[in-house]
């Protein structure tokens, strides 16, 4: 089972490649370990999925009724921001320039494990999305984990 957690400070090399940290790479499902799917996040970040996890999301999106205008809009905008990449022998993969621009990522990138996927952030932008008040985190946990 895929189980990504923690934060990892990484660097993008001059060619736009990112080395996947060993802890993240070790959590990739067997057989899919060389292929990842990247999509533009709802926030200004990139979402990195193992193929098996993205297939679950794709199934939901592609299963929407194509005759519904809102569903088509969601499918179009969601899937147009998706790319498949492969890890090279050194555990690196190329982040497309348009995706780096979208997430405002230059040389520094913060990878954040969020369970079945990993988010790639510009560290400064990521800070804006962090909860600063432990009380707020507690309230959210109570609201969503106490069901």
Secondary structure, 3 states (H helix, E strand, C coil): CCCECCEEEEEECCCCEEECCHHHHCCCCCCCCCEEEEEECCCCCEEEEEHHHHHHHHHHHHCCCCCCHHHHHHHHHHHCCEEEEECCCCCEEECCHHHHHHCCCCCEEEEEECECEEEEECHHHHHHHCCCCHHHHHHHHHHHHCC
